[in-house]
Amino acid sequence: MIDGSVVLTFMGGLAGSLALVLVARVKLTGDRDAARGPDWQAYADGQRKDLETLKAEMKEVRGEVKTLRSELGTVKSKFVAAVQHIHAWRRAVPDASKWPRTPPELADDLPEHPGL
C-alpha cells in the first residue's frame, strides 16, 4: 500500500514542476513581447505622425477649396454680367454685320444671329 504522504509529496512536486514550466513560458513570452515593444511603439509613432501630417494637409486643402469656390462664384457672376452686357449692346446695334466674330468658347452664350 502507498502511503498518503508519498502521494501528496509526488502530487505537490508535479504541481510545482508544472507551475515552474508555466512561469518560464510566461516569462519567455513576456520577454519576446518586451523585445518587440519598441518596434511596435516606433511603428505606432510613425503612423501617428503620418496621420497628423495628413490632417494638416486636409485642412489646407479644405481652405484652398473654399477659396476656389468663392473665386469661381465671382468669375461666374462676372461672366453672366459680361454676356448680359454683350446682349444689351447687340440689341442697341442690331446690324449683325457690325458685330465682331463670336469666339467659339462663347458660341452657346452668344448666338451669331440677332434674334435675341
C-alpha positions as CSV (number, residue, x, y, z in Angstrom):
1,M,0.0,0.0,0.0
2,I,1.2,3.5,-0.9
3,D,1.5,6.0,1.9
4,G,-0.7,9.1,1.5
5,S,2.1,11.4,2.3
6,V,4.1,10.0,-0.6
7,V,1.3,10.6,-3.0
8,L,0.8,14.1,-1.7
9,T,4.5,14.8,-2.0
10,F,4.5,13.4,-5.5
11,M,1.5,15.5,-6.5
12,G,3.0,18.6,-4.9
13,G,6.2,18.1,-6.8
14,L,4.3,17.5,-10.1
15,A,2.2,20.7,-9.5
16,G,5.4,22.6,-8.7
17,S,7.1,21.4,-11.8
18,L,4.1,22.4,-14.0
19,A,4.0,25.8,-12.3
20,L,7.7,26.3,-12.9
21,V,7.2,25.4,-16.6
22,L,4.2,27.7,-16.9
23,V,6.1,30.6,-15.2
24,A,9.1,30.0,-17.5
25,R,6.9,30.0,-20.6
26,V,5.1,33.2,-19.5
27,K,8.4,34.9,-18.8
28,L,9.8,33.8,-22.2
29,T,6.7,35.1,-24.0
30,G,6.8,38.3,-22.0
31,D,10.5,38.8,-22.8
32,R,9.7,38.3,-26.5
33,D,6.9,40.8,-26.4
34,A,9.0,43.3,-24.4
35,A,11.7,42.9,-27.1
36,R,9.2,43.7,-29.8
37,G,7.6,46.6,-27.9
38,P,10.0,49.3,-29.1
39,D,9.4,48.2,-32.7
40,W,5.6,48.4,-32.3
41,Q,6.0,51.7,-30.5
42,A,8.1,53.1,-33.3
43,Y,5.6,51.9,-35.9
44,A,2.7,53.4,-33.9
45,D,4.6,56.7,-33.5
46,G,5.2,56.8,-37.3
47,Q,1.6,56.1,-38.0
48,R,0.5,58.9,-35.6
49,K,2.9,61.3,-37.2
50,D,1.7,60.4,-40.7
51,L,-1.9,60.9,-39.6
52,E,-1.2,64.3,-38.1
53,T,0.6,65.3,-41.4
54,L,-2.4,64.1,-43.4
55,K,-4.8,66.0,-41.2
56,A,-2.8,69.2,-41.6
57,E,-2.8,68.7,-45.4
58,M,-6.5,68.1,-45.5
59,K,-7.1,71.3,-43.5
60,E,-5.0,73.2,-46.0
61,V,-6.8,71.6,-49.0
62,R,-10.2,72.4,-47.5
63,G,-9.1,76.1,-47.2
64,E,-8.0,76.1,-50.8
65,V,-11.3,74.5,-52.0
66,K,-13.2,77.2,-50.1
67,T,-11.2,79.9,-51.7
68,L,-11.5,78.4,-55.2
69,R,-15.3,78.1,-54.7
70,S,-15.5,81.7,-53.8
71,E,-13.4,82.8,-56.7
72,L,-15.4,80.6,-59.1
73,G,-18.6,82.3,-57.9
74,T,-17.1,85.7,-58.6
75,V,-15.9,84.6,-62.1
76,K,-19.4,83.2,-62.9
77,S,-21.0,86.4,-61.8
78,K,-18.7,88.5,-63.9
79,F,-19.2,86.1,-66.9
80,V,-23.0,86.4,-66.6
81,A,-22.7,90.2,-66.3
82,A,-20.5,90.4,-69.4
83,V,-22.8,88.2,-71.5
84,Q,-25.8,90.3,-70.5
85,H,-23.8,93.4,-71.4
86,I,-23.0,92.0,-74.8
87,H,-26.7,91.1,-75.4
88,A,-27.6,94.6,-74.5
89,W,-25.0,96.0,-76.9
90,R,-26.3,93.7,-79.7
91,R,-29.8,95.0,-79.1
92,A,-28.5,98.5,-79.4
93,V,-26.6,97.7,-82.6
94,P,-29.0,95.4,-84.5
95,D,-26.9,95.2,-87.6
96,A,-25.1,91.9,-87.1
97,S,-22.6,92.7,-89.8
98,K,-21.0,95.2,-87.4
99,W,-20.6,92.6,-84.7
100,P,-17.2,91.1,-84.1
101,R,-16.9,87.4,-84.7
102,T,-18.0,85.4,-81.6
103,P,-15.3,83.3,-80.1
104,P,-16.1,79.6,-80.2
105,E,-15.9,79.4,-76.4
106,L,-18.9,81.7,-76.3
107,A,-20.9,80.3,-79.1
108,D,-23.6,78.8,-76.8
109,D,-23.9,82.0,-74.9
110,L,-23.8,84.5,-77.8
111,P,-25.6,83.3,-80.9
112,E,-24.5,84.8,-84.2
113,H,-28.0,85.8,-85.2
114,P,-29.8,88.8,-83.8
115,G,-33.0,87.2,-82.7
116,L,-32.1,87.7,-79.0
